[in-house]
Amino acid sequence: MGYSKFFIGVLIAALLDHVIGDEKSLFSNEDQILQLDVDNFNQKVYNQGRAFFVEFYSSWCGACIAYAPLYKKFALDVQAWKPIIEVAAVNCADDKNSRVCREHAIDAFPTIKYFKYMSRGKEDGIRYEGNKHELTTLPLDVAQLVRDDWLKQRPPQWPSFDYADNSSTVESLWQLAGPEAKLLALIVEAYPARVTWAEKINFAMDKRVHTVLLSSGDALAKSLGATTPTDLPKFYLYVKGQELPVFLSEAKITWQQIREKITERLIAVGIERMAPSAVTAPPVVQQTEQTITANWNQFEVQLLDLTSAMYYILKEEIPRRQLIEGENMSALKLWIHMLKKYAPGTVPIRRLFYRLDEWLSQTSQVSAEQWIAKVDSVQSDLGYPLPTNMTWIACRGSKPYLRGYSCGLWTLLHTITVEAFRIEQNNPSFDAAVEVIEPIHQFIYRYFSCEVCGKHFHNHVEKTDKSAIRRAADSIMWLWRAHNIVNKILAKSQSEDPAFPKQQFPPASICAPCHNSDGFVDSEVLNFLIAYYSDIKTDSAEQAPVYKVSEFEGGAVKTAASKRFNPRFAVGVDKVDRLEQAEQRLRRENLDANPQRRWKHIDANDYVKPYDPSSGSHFFYLFWLSIVAAALFITYMKYRRNRTKFWKTFYYYNDYKLCPWSSASHQNAQKFAV
């Protein structure tokens, strides 16, 4: 039975979850925080009749996770300020928001910017430089930003932040308050009057409360006895129809205390509609979060974790700076040069860093757009060795915003130190502090977008005696100790994944010889780390990714089978330099040493066009192929015209027989003899 020609179709059957794309926000709708993204940022923030206080954060960033409860509390505290200024946030870990975060020059997390009234573009965003962790002063800092904005633009719907007239009296102030006013709040405060400004913002849209700022030199302030600078600010609260204040502060008072007193009085005098500041916060709804089951069998070094971390570094971390130059460029060159030599993975991955290193060596500065374009170009040339869909396997957290990139980065750094050991252990001129630790230090300090983490790492490196880090093994042990210090600090913190608690690594459960009664046994730890970070798994614990091989017959699928994809083509990794140099030499000689072929990658979204030759030599080959094809066609047509006679002659005459010595052939020949 004849079979048609088999066609092998390789189709992607399953892809892992794209963890970064599904990054869960650290905030919910109950947090009084406007959630922005690339789709609504311009519409919500620009050309609006109020200001915005926007946090740019990353949901994987430990510092951002730790700061989220404080930011929520701040937003709840100033929820009544929304008509004047609204609290918002952007999750830069969501890769769709990369452009807006890069546009606003967000190079560290968390970063907060103030966008003024009627902002028209990114230039109107002012980076907040105050102490964002101090909730007693943060609202006052924001109040000052609003007041400074008011001085420049004078929005008609905003309250006046000026001091009252020196000749003001209680009676004249009531007249200015308007018929709806029920309470008169007098605050005596020296410049900058941030407490009063905060109060004015809080009750800006509540016509029942009239807030007035007095100077200690005013006649009214003197009559009230508010002249001692150390006692300021002082607060006096009047109810309409009463000559004496119903409340006066004995000493300094905070803006929250003033707000509470005003709210209490509004309730006491029987005003049914409460002030916006006094509205009870909605109950916190315990959201049911779908957690990912933690599997400790995944506690291993996975190639997909490493490549995902490398991709995030190249496409997200490095281009956060609009222009890379000076010390930042020097740090980038060190980092890429180190990856060229010691990056784990496949030959194409090493070639990727080789080409980036060559390119950087010829420039002193590069823009974010140039960097991204170059990375995309090299990725394309090499068949996308780094997956564009970031997938976390062993680094996958129990919740979408836990572990992920930070885990992948630590794994990458450890693997680099072990790879350097494998290559340089017998090199007497190798200096681990210069070749490995310093590039890592500079990258973490200047490009790791968790700002607090980078500063802490920098301080730790600065305190290190680098003369003790010479051999390749020294860098392995130094980074191991540094990581354990971080684990100890972060244990039980809000950024810790409860399914993967921070602990001193390696635990006795996976390396019993590494422990004794005094702690760790360094020699055993070194042996363990070398073995552990050399054993890079290319197949995930969840059996993914997979591709399907199908065989077709007569247009129908005959058989289909799932095959494992093994990207570990690391043979010849050490010869990447010579491979690239040879290819460059061949290209200079106009030889086609690297045709621009492209294949469908395991995580690509569509098929790509094949190589399209364009050089003159290809037209030469095409010309001769056409001649041969024409000759074959003419021969075939001649054959069709005389095929009956041809086959009789071929079969019955010995001259044409394949086996002319056979008896049957001889008899047939006589039959046709003349």
C-alpha positions as CSV (number, residue, x, y, z in Angstrom):
1,M,0.0,0.0,0.0
2,G,1.4,3.3,-0.9
3,Y,1.7,6.2,1.5
4,S,1.8,9.8,0.8
5,K,4.8,11.8,1.9
6,F,4.9,12.4,5.7
7,F,4.8,16.0,6.8
8,I,6.1,16.8,10.3
9,G,4.2,19.7,11.9
10,V,5.7,21.1,15.1
11,L,3.0,23.0,17.0
12,I,3.0,24.6,20.4
13,A,0.6,22.6,22.6
14,A,1.1,24.2,26.0
15,L,2.6,27.3,27.4
16,L,3.3,28.1,31.0
17,D,1.5,30.9,32.8
18,H,3.0,34.3,32.0
19,V,3.5,35.4,35.6
20,I,4.7,38.9,34.9
21,G,1.8,39.6,32.6
22,D,-0.6,38.4,35.4
23,E,1.0,40.4,38.1
24,K,-1.6,41.2,40.7
25,S,-1.9,44.7,41.9
26,L,-0.9,45.4,45.5
27,F,-4.0,47.6,45.9
28,S,-7.7,47.0,45.6
29,N,-10.7,49.3,45.0
30,E,-11.3,49.5,48.7
31,D,-8.0,51.2,49.3
32,Q,-9.0,54.7,48.0
33,I,-6.2,54.5,45.5
34,L,-6.8,55.2,41.8
35,Q,-5.2,52.4,39.8
36,L,-3.6,53.6,36.6
37,D,-2.1,51.8,33.6
38,V,-0.9,52.5,30.2
39,D,-4.4,52.6,28.8
40,N,-5.9,55.2,31.2
41,F,-2.9,57.2,32.6
42,N,-3.0,60.1,30.2
43,Q,-6.8,60.3,30.3
44,K,-7.0,60.2,34.1
45,V,-4.0,62.4,35.0
46,Y,-3.6,65.0,32.3
47,N,-5.9,68.1,31.8
48,Q,-7.8,67.5,35.1
49,G,-9.0,70.0,37.5
50,R,-7.1,68.5,40.4
51,A,-3.6,67.3,41.2
52,F,-2.4,63.6,41.5
53,F,0.0,61.9,43.9
54,V,1.1,58.8,42.0
55,E,3.2,55.9,43.2
56,F,5.1,53.9,40.6
57,Y,5.8,50.5,42.0
58,S,6.6,46.9,41.1
59,S,4.5,44.2,42.6
60,W,7.5,41.9,42.9
61,C,9.6,44.5,44.7
62,G,10.0,43.7,48.4
63,A,10.3,47.3,49.4
64,C,7.1,48.0,47.5
65,I,5.3,45.2,49.2
66,A,6.4,46.4,52.5
67,Y,5.4,50.0,51.7
68,A,1.9,49.1,50.4
69,P,0.2,49.1,53.8
70,L,1.6,52.5,54.6
71,Y,0.5,53.9,51.2
72,K,-3.0,52.4,51.8
73,K,-3.2,54.1,55.2
74,F,-2.1,57.4,53.8
75,A,-4.7,57.2,51.0
76,L,-7.4,56.4,53.5
77,D,-6.3,59.3,55.7
78,V,-6.6,61.8,52.9
79,Q,-9.6,60.4,51.0
80,A,-11.5,63.7,51.5
81,W,-8.8,65.5,49.6
82,K,-9.8,63.9,46.2
83,P,-11.5,67.1,44.8
84,I,-8.1,68.8,45.2
85,I,-5.6,65.9,44.9
86,E,-6.1,62.2,44.3
87,V,-3.8,59.3,45.4
88,A,-3.0,56.9,42.6
89,A,-0.6,54.0,41.7
90,V,0.9,52.3,38.6
91,N,2.2,48.7,38.7
92,C,5.4,48.8,36.6
93,A,5.8,45.0,36.9
94,D,2.9,44.6,34.5
95,D,4.9,44.6,31.2
96,K,2.1,46.5,29.4
97,N,3.0,49.5,31.7
98,S,6.7,49.4,30.9
99,R,6.3,52.2,28.4
100,V,4.5,54.6,30.7
101,C,7.0,53.9,33.5
102,R,10.0,54.4,31.2
103,E,8.4,57.6,29.8
104,H,8.3,59.0,33.4
105,A,12.0,58.0,34.0
106,I,11.1,55.6,36.8
107,D,14.5,53.9,37.5
108,A,13.8,52.7,41.1
109,F,10.8,51.5,43.1
110,P,8.8,52.8,44.8
111,T,8.9,56.2,43.2
112,I,6.2,58.8,43.9
113,K,5.5,61.8,41.7
114,Y,3.2,64.9,42.2
115,F,1.4,65.9,39.0
116,K,0.2,69.5,39.2
117,Y,-3.3,70.9,38.5
118,M,-4.0,70.7,34.8
119,S,-0.9,68.7,34.0
120,R,-0.3,68.3,30.3
121,G,2.5,65.9,30.1
122,K,5.3,63.9,31.8
123,E,7.3,67.2,32.3
124,D,4.7,68.3,34.8
125,G,5.4,65.4,37.2
126,I,7.6,66.3,40.2
127,R,9.5,63.5,42.0
128,Y,8.6,63.5,45.7
129,E,11.8,63.6,47.7
130,G,10.4,63.6,51.2
131,N,10.0,60.8,53.7
132,K,7.2,58.7,52.3
133,H,7.4,56.3,55.2
134,E,6.5,58.9,57.9
135,L,2.7,59.1,57.9
136,T,2.6,62.1,60.2
137,T,4.5,64.4,57.8
138,L,3.6,62.8,54.4
139,P,0.2,64.6,54.3
140,L,1.8,67.8,55.3
141,D,4.4,67.5,52.5
142,V,1.6,66.9,50.0
143,A,-0.3,69.9,51.4
144,Q,2.7,72.1,50.7
145,L,3.0,70.8,47.2
146,V,-0.7,71.7,46.6
147,R,-0.2,75.1,48.1
148,D,2.8,75.8,45.9
149,D,0.8,74.7,42.9
150,W,-2.0,77.0,44.0
151,L,0.4,80.0,44.2
152,K,1.4,79.4,40.5
153,Q,-1.9,78.6,38.9
154,R,-4.7,79.9,41.3
155,P,-7.3,77.3,40.4
156,P,-10.7,79.0,40.9
157,Q,-12.3,76.0,42.6
158,W,-9.5,75.6,45.2
159,P,-9.5,77.3,48.6
160,S,-7.3,80.3,49.3
161,F,-4.1,79.4,51.2
162,D,-3.3,83.0,52.1
163,Y,-3.2,84.4,55.6
164,A,-6.3,86.3,56.7
165,D,-6.3,90.1,56.7
166,N,-4.5,91.6,59.7
167,S,-7.6,93.5,60.7
168,S,-9.9,90.5,60.7
169,T,-12.3,89.9,63.5
170,V,-14.5,86.9,64.3
171,E,-17.5,88.7,63.0
172,S,-15.9,89.7,59.7
173,L,-14.7,86.1,59.2
174,W,-18.2,84.8,59.7
175,Q,-19.4,87.2,57.0
176,L,-16.8,85.9,54.6
177,A,-17.7,82.3,55.4
178,G,-21.0,82.4,53.6
179,P,-24.6,81.5,54.7
180,E,-24.0,77.7,54.7
181,A,-21.1,77.8,57.2
182,K,-21.8,76.3,60.6
183,L,-18.3,76.1,62.0
184,L,-15.4,78.6,62.0
185,A,-12.0,77.0,62.4
186,L,-9.3,79.5,63.3
187,I,-5.7,78.2,63.2
188,V,-2.7,80.3,64.3
189,E,0.4,79.1,62.6
190,A,3.8,80.4,61.4
191,Y,5.0,79.9,57.9
192,P,5.0,77.3,56.4
193,A,1.5,76.8,57.7
194,R,1.3,73.1,56.6
195,V,-1.2,72.1,59.2
196,T,-3.6,74.8,58.1
197,W,-3.1,74.0,54.5
198,A,-3.9,70.4,55.1
199,E,-7.1,71.4,56.9
200,K,-8.1,73.7,54.1
201,I,-7.7,70.9,51.6
202,N,-9.6,68.5,53.7
203,F,-12.7,70.7,54.1
204,A,-12.3,72.5,50.7
205,M,-15.6,71.2,49.4
206,D,-17.5,71.3,52.6
207,K,-19.3,74.7,52.8
208,R,-20.3,74.1,56.5
209,V,-16.7,74.5,57.6
210,H,-14.8,77.7,57.1
211,T,-11.1,77.4,57.8
212,V,-9.0,80.5,58.4
213,L,-5.2,80.9,58.7
214,L,-4.0,83.6,61.1
215,S,-0.5,84.9,61.8
216,S,0.7,85.2,65.4
217,G,1.2,88.9,64.8
218,D,-2.5,89.5,63.8
219,A,-4.7,91.5,66.2
220,L,-7.2,88.6,66.5
221,A,-4.4,86.1,67.3
222,K,-3.1,88.4,70.0
223,S,-6.5,88.8,71.5
224,L,-6.8,85.0,71.7
225,G,-3.4,84.7,73.4
226,A,-1.8,82.8,70.5
227,T,1.6,84.6,70.5
228,T,4.1,82.1,71.7
229,P,5.9,80.5,68.7
230,T,6.6,77.2,70.6
231,D,2.8,76.7,71.2
232,L,1.9,77.0,67.5
233,P,-0.1,75.9,65.7
234,K,-3.1,76.7,68.0
235,F,-6.7,75.9,67.1
236,Y,-9.9,77.7,68.0
237,L,-13.3,76.3,66.9
238,Y,-16.4,78.5,66.8
239,V,-20.0,77.4,66.3
240,K,-22.3,79.8,64.5
241,G,-24.4,81.9,66.9
242,Q,-21.9,81.6,69.8
243,E,-19.4,84.3,70.8
244,L,-16.8,82.1,72.5
245,P,-15.0,79.2,71.0
246,V,-16.3,75.8,71.8
247,F,-12.8,74.4,71.7
248,L,-9.3,75.8,72.0
249,S,-6.1,73.8,72.0
250,E,-3.7,74.3,74.9
251,A,-0.5,73.5,72.9
252,K,0.6,72.2,69.5
253,I,-1.9,70.3,67.6
254,T,-1.8,68.0,64.6
255,W,-3.9,68.4,61.5
256,Q,-5.6,65.0,62.2
257,Q,-6.5,66.2,65.7
258,I,-8.1,69.3,64.3
259,R,-10.0,67.3,61.8
260,E,-11.3,65.0,64.5
261,K,-12.5,67.9,66.6
262,I,-14.3,69.5,63.7
263,T,-16.0,66.2,62.8
264,E,-17.0,65.6,66.4
265,R,-18.6,69.1,66.6
266,L,-20.5,68.6,63.3
267,I,-22.0,65.5,64.9
268,A,-22.7,67.2,68.2
269,V,-24.6,70.1,66.8
270,G,-26.8,67.7,65.0
271,I,-25.8,68.2,61.4
272,E,-27.0,65.2,59.6
273,R,-24.7,65.2,56.7
274,M,-21.2,64.4,57.9
275,A,-18.1,65.9,56.6
276,P,-16.3,63.9,53.9
277,S,-13.3,63.4,56.3
278,A,-15.6,61.8,58.9
279,V,-17.2,59.3,56.6
280,T,-16.5,55.8,58.0
281,A,-14.1,53.9,55.9
282,P,-15.7,51.0,54.1
283,P,-15.1,47.6,55.8
284,V,-12.1,45.8,54.5
285,V,-13.4,42.9,52.5
286,Q,-11.4,39.7,52.9
287,Q,-10.8,38.8,49.3
288,T,-10.5,35.2,48.4
289,E,-7.2,34.9,46.6
290,Q,-6.5,31.9,44.5
291,T,-3.1,30.7,45.8
292,I,-0.7,28.6,43.8
293,T,0.1,25.3,45.5
294,A,3.8,25.3,46.5
295,N,5.7,22.3,45.4
296,W,9.0,21.8,47.1
297,N,10.0,19.4,44.3
298,Q,10.5,22.6,42.4
299,F,13.2,23.7,44.8
300,E,15.9,23.6,42.1
301,V,17.8,25.7,39.5
302,Q,15.6,26.0,36.4
303,L,16.9,27.3,33.1
304,L,13.5,29.1,32.5
305,D,14.0,31.0,35.7
306,L,17.4,32.1,34.6
307,T,16.4,33.1,31.1
308,S,13.3,34.9,32.3
309,A,15.5,36.9,34.8
310,M,17.9,37.8,32.0
311,Y,15.2,38.9,29.7
312,Y,13.6,41.1,32.4
313,I,17.0,42.6,33.1
314,L,17.6,43.5,29.4
315,K,14.1,44.7,28.5
316,E,12.9,46.3,31.8
317,E,15.6,47.0,34.3
318,I,18.4,48.5,32.1
319,P,16.2,50.8,29.9
320,R,14.4,52.4,32.9
321,R,17.0,55.2,32.4
322,Q,16.2,57.4,29.5
323,L,19.9,58.0,28.8
324,I,22.7,55.7,30.0
325,E,26.0,57.5,30.3
326,G,28.9,58.2,32.7
327,E,29.1,55.9,35.7
328,N,25.9,54.1,34.7
329,M,27.4,53.3,31.3
330,S,30.6,52.0,33.0
331,A,28.5,49.8,35.3
332,L,26.5,48.5,32.3
333,K,29.6,47.6,30.4
334,L,31.0,45.7,33.4
335,W,27.8,43.8,33.8
336,I,27.3,42.8,30.2
337,H,31.0,41.9,29.8
338,M,30.7,39.6,32.8
339,L,27.6,38.0,31.4
340,K,29.4,37.4,28.1
341,K,31.9,35.3,29.9
342,Y,29.9,33.6,32.7
343,A,26.2,33.7,31.8
344,P,24.6,30.3,32.2
345,G,22.6,28.6,29.5
346,T,23.0,28.0,25.8
347,V,25.4,29.0,23.2
348,P,23.0,31.5,21.6
349,I,22.5,33.2,25.1
350,R,26.3,33.6,25.4
351,R,26.4,34.9,21.8
352,L,23.7,37.4,22.7
353,F,25.8,38.9,25.4
354,Y,28.9,38.8,23.3
355,R,27.3,41.0,20.7
356,L,25.9,43.4,23.2
357,D,29.4,43.6,24.8
358,E,31.0,44.4,21.4
359,W,28.4,47.0,20.7
360,L,28.7,48.7,24.1
361,S,32.5,48.8,23.8
362,Q,32.1,51.2,20.8
363,T,29.9,53.8,22.5
364,S,29.9,56.1,25.5
365,Q,26.2,56.6,25.9
366,V,23.0,55.0,24.7
367,S,19.3,55.9,25.0
368,A,16.7,53.6,26.3
369,E,15.2,53.3,22.8
370,Q,18.5,52.4,21.2
371,W,19.2,49.8,23.9
372,I,15.8,48.1,23.4
373,A,16.2,48.2,19.6
374,K,19.6,46.6,19.8
375,V,18.5,43.8,22.2
376,D,15.5,43.1,19.9
377,S,17.8,43.0,16.9
378,V,20.3,40.6,18.4
379,Q,17.5,38.4,19.8
380,S,16.0,38.2,16.3
381,D,19.3,37.3,14.7
382,L,19.9,34.5,17.1
383,G,16.5,33.0,17.1
384,Y,15.3,34.5,20.4
385,P,17.5,32.6,22.9
386,L,15.8,34.5,25.7
387,P,12.0,33.8,25.9
388,T,9.9,36.9,25.5
389,N,7.2,35.4,27.8
390,M,8.7,35.3,31.2
391,T,7.9,32.1,33.0
392,W,8.8,31.2,36.6
393,I,9.2,27.6,37.6
394,A,11.2,27.1,40.8
395,C,10.9,30.8,41.4
396,R,7.1,30.8,41.1
397,G,5.5,32.2,44.3
398,S,2.4,31.1,46.1
399,K,0.9,34.4,44.9
400,P,1.4,36.2,41.6
401,Y,3.4,39.1,43.1
402,L,5.7,37.0,45.3
403,R,9.2,35.8,44.4
404,G,9.4,35.8,40.6
405,Y,12.1,38.2,39.3
406,S,13.8,38.8,42.6
407,C,14.2,35.0,43.1
408,G,15.3,34.6,39.5
409,L,17.9,37.4,39.9
410,W,19.4,35.8,43.0
411,T,19.6,32.4,41.2
412,L,21.3,34.0,38.2
413,L,23.9,35.7,40.4
414,H,24.8,32.5,42.2
415,T,24.9,30.6,38.9
416,I,27.3,33.2,37.5
417,T,29.7,32.8,40.4
418,V,29.7,29.0,40.0
419,E,30.2,29.3,36.2
420,A,33.1,31.7,36.8
421,F,34.6,29.0,39.2
422,R,34.2,26.3,36.5
423,I,36.0,28.4,33.9
424,E,38.6,30.3,36.0
425,Q,39.4,27.9,38.9
426,N,42.9,27.2,37.5
427,N,43.6,30.7,36.3
428,P,46.2,32.3,38.7
429,S,45.6,35.8,37.3
430,F,41.8,35.7,37.9
431,D,40.6,38.3,40.4
432,A,37.1,37.4,41.6
433,A,36.5,40.8,43.2
434,V,37.2,42.6,40.0
435,E,35.7,40.2,37.5
436,V,32.6,39.0,39.3
437,I,31.7,40.9,42.6
438,E,32.2,44.4,41.3
439,P,30.1,43.9,38.1
440,I,27.3,42.4,40.3
441,H,27.7,45.3,42.8
442,Q,27.5,48.0,40.2
443,F,24.4,46.4,38.5
444,I,22.5,45.9,41.7
445,Y,23.4,49.5,42.9
446,R,22.6,51.3,39.7
447,Y,20.0,49.2,37.8
448,F,18.2,47.0,40.3
449,S,14.9,48.9,40.5
450,C,14.2,48.1,44.2
451,E,15.9,51.2,45.4
452,V,16.2,50.3,49.1
453,C,17.6,46.8,48.1
454,G,20.2,48.4,45.9
455,K,21.4,50.8,48.6
456,H,21.6,48.1,51.2
457,F,23.6,45.9,48.9
458,H,25.9,48.8,48.1
459,N,26.5,49.4,51.8
460,H,27.3,45.8,52.3
461,V,29.8,45.7,49.5
462,E,31.5,48.9,50.7
463,K,32.1,47.3,54.1
464,T,33.6,44.2,52.5
465,D,37.4,43.6,52.5
466,K,37.8,42.9,48.8
467,S,41.4,41.7,49.3
468,A,39.9,38.6,50.8
469,I,38.0,37.9,47.5
470,R,40.6,36.7,45.0
471,R,39.9,33.1,43.9
472,A,36.8,32.1,42.0
473,A,35.6,30.1,45.0
474,D,35.8,33.2,47.2
475,S,33.1,34.9,45.1
476,I,30.8,31.9,45.5
477,M,31.1,32.0,49.3
478,W,30.9,35.8,49.5
479,L,27.6,35.9,47.6
480,W,26.2,33.0,49.6
481,R,26.9,34.8,52.9
482,A,25.4,38.1,51.6
483,H,22.2,36.2,50.5
484,N,21.9,34.6,53.9
485,I,22.2,38.0,55.5
486,V,19.3,39.3,53.4
487,N,17.2,36.2,54.1
488,K,17.7,36.8,57.9
489,I,16.6,40.4,57.6
490,L,13.6,39.7,55.4
491,A,12.4,36.6,57.4
492,K,8.8,37.2,58.6
493,S,8.6,40.5,56.6
494,Q,5.6,41.4,54.5
495,S,7.5,40.6,51.3
496,E,8.1,37.0,52.4
497,D,6.2,34.3,50.6
498,P,4.5,32.2,53.4
499,A,4.8,29.1,51.2
500,F,8.6,29.7,50.9
501,P,9.7,31.1,54.2
502,K,13.1,32.8,54.3
503,Q,15.8,30.6,55.9
504,Q,19.5,30.1,56.0
505,F,20.6,28.2,52.9
506,P,21.2,25.4,52.4
507,P,19.0,23.8,55.0
508,A,20.0,20.6,56.6
509,S,17.2,18.8,54.7
510,I,19.0,19.1,51.4
511,C,22.6,19.3,52.7
512,A,23.2,17.6,56.0
513,P,27.0,17.6,55.8
514,C,26.9,21.4,55.4
515,H,25.9,21.7,59.1
516,N,27.5,21.0,62.4
517,S,27.0,22.1,66.0
518,D,28.8,25.4,65.3
519,G,26.8,26.3,62.2
520,F,27.9,25.9,58.6
521,V,30.9,23.9,57.4
522,D,32.3,26.2,54.7
523,S,34.1,23.5,52.7
524,E,30.9,21.4,52.5
525,V,28.8,24.4,51.6
526,L,31.2,25.3,48.8
527,N,31.0,21.8,47.3
528,F,27.2,21.9,47.6
529,L,26.9,25.3,46.0
530,I,29.1,24.3,43.0
531,A,27.1,21.1,42.5
532,Y,23.7,22.8,43.1
533,Y,24.1,25.7,40.8
534,S,25.8,23.6,38.1
535,D,22.8,21.3,37.9
536,I,20.5,23.5,35.8
537,K,17.2,21.8,35.1
538,T,15.8,22.2,31.6
539,D,12.6,20.4,32.3
540,S,10.2,21.9,34.7
541,A,8.5,20.1,37.6
542,E,5.2,20.7,35.9
543,Q,6.2,19.1,32.6
544,A,6.2,22.2,30.5
545,P,6.8,23.4,27.9
546,V,5.7,20.7,25.5
547,Y,5.5,20.6,21.7
548,K,3.4,18.3,19.6
549,V,4.7,16.3,16.6
550,S,2.0,15.1,14.2
551,E,2.2,12.9,11.1
552,F,-0.3,13.4,8.3
553,E,-1.6,11.0,5.6
554,G,-4.1,11.9,3.0
555,G,-4.7,15.3,4.6
556,A,-5.7,13.7,8.0
557,V,-3.7,13.4,11.2
558,K,-2.3,9.8,11.4
559,T,-0.4,10.0,14.7
560,A,0.4,12.7,17.2
561,A,2.8,12.6,20.2
562,S,3.9,15.1,22.8
563,K,7.7,15.6,22.9
564,R,9.7,17.4,25.6
565,F,11.6,20.6,24.6
566,N,15.1,20.5,25.8
567,P,16.9,23.9,25.2
568,R,20.2,22.8,26.7
569,F,22.5,23.2,23.8
570,A,25.5,24.2,25.9
571,V,28.1,22.3,23.9
572,G,30.9,24.7,23.0
573,V,29.8,27.6,25.3
574,D,33.4,28.3,26.1
575,K,34.2,28.8,22.4
576,V,31.6,31.5,21.8
577,D,34.3,34.2,21.4
578,R,36.0,32.3,18.6
579,L,32.7,31.4,17.0
580,E,31.6,35.1,16.9
581,Q,35.0,36.2,15.7
582,A,35.0,33.7,12.9
583,E,31.5,34.7,11.9
584,Q,32.5,38.3,11.8
585,R,35.5,37.5,9.6
586,L,33.3,35.6,7.2
587,R,30.8,38.4,7.0
588,R,33.6,40.8,6.2
589,E,34.5,38.5,3.3
590,N,31.0,38.7,2.0
591,L,30.3,35.0,2.8
592,D,26.8,33.9,3.9
593,A,28.0,32.5,7.3
594,N,24.9,33.5,9.2
595,P,21.7,33.4,7.1
596,Q,18.9,35.2,8.7
597,R,16.7,32.2,9.4
598,R,14.1,32.4,12.1
599,W,12.1,29.7,13.7
600,K,9.0,29.7,15.7
601,H,10.2,29.9,19.3
602,I,8.5,28.0,22.1
603,D,6.9,31.2,23.4
604,A,6.5,33.2,20.2
605,N,3.0,34.4,19.3
606,D,3.1,33.9,15.6
607,Y,5.1,32.4,12.8
608,V,7.8,34.6,11.3
609,K,8.8,34.9,7.7
610,P,11.7,32.8,6.3
611,Y,15.0,34.0,5.1
612,D,14.7,36.1,2.0
613,P,18.0,36.1,0.1
614,S,18.9,39.3,-1.8
615,S,22.6,39.0,-2.8
616,G,23.7,38.7,-6.5
617,S,25.0,35.2,-6.1
618,H,21.5,33.9,-5.4
619,F,20.3,35.2,-8.7
620,F,23.1,33.3,-10.4
621,Y,22.0,30.1,-8.8
622,L,18.4,30.8,-9.6
623,F,19.3,31.3,-13.3
624,W,21.0,28.0,-13.7
625,L,18.2,26.2,-11.8
626,S,15.7,27.6,-14.2
627,I,17.7,26.3,-17.2
628,V,17.9,22.8,-15.7
629,A,14.2,22.8,-14.9
630,A,13.4,23.8,-18.5
631,A,15.6,21.0,-19.9
632,L,13.9,18.5,-17.7
633,F,10.5,19.7,-18.7
634,I,11.3,19.4,-22.5
635,T,12.7,15.9,-21.9
636,Y,9.5,14.9,-20.1
637,M,7.3,16.2,-22.9
638,K,9.3,14.2,-25.5
639,Y,9.0,11.1,-23.4
640,R,5.2,11.5,-23.0
641,R,4.8,11.7,-26.8
642,N,6.7,8.4,-27.5
643,R,6.4,6.5,-24.2
644,T,4.6,3.4,-25.6
645,K,7.3,2.7,-28.2
646,F,10.0,3.6,-25.7
647,W,9.0,1.0,-23.1
648,K,8.5,-1.8,-25.7
649,T,12.0,-1.2,-27.0
650,F,13.4,-0.9,-23.5
651,Y,11.8,-4.1,-22.4
652,Y,12.3,-6.5,-25.4
653,Y,15.7,-5.6,-26.6
654,N,18.8,-6.8,-24.8
655,D,20.5,-3.6,-25.5
656,Y,18.1,-1.9,-23.1
657,K,17.6,-4.7,-20.6
658,L,19.0,-4.3,-17.1
659,C,19.7,-8.1,-17.2
660,P,20.5,-8.9,-20.8
661,W,21.8,-12.3,-20.0
662,S,18.4,-13.7,-18.9
663,S,16.9,-16.5,-21.1
664,A,13.6,-14.7,-21.3
665,S,15.2,-11.7,-22.7
666,H,17.0,-13.8,-25.3
667,Q,13.8,-15.4,-26.5
668,N,12.0,-12.1,-26.7
669,A,14.8,-10.7,-28.7
670,Q,14.5,-13.5,-31.2
671,K,10.8,-12.9,-31.5
672,F,11.4,-9.3,-32.6
673,A,14.5,-10.2,-34.8
674,V,14.3,-9.1,-38.4
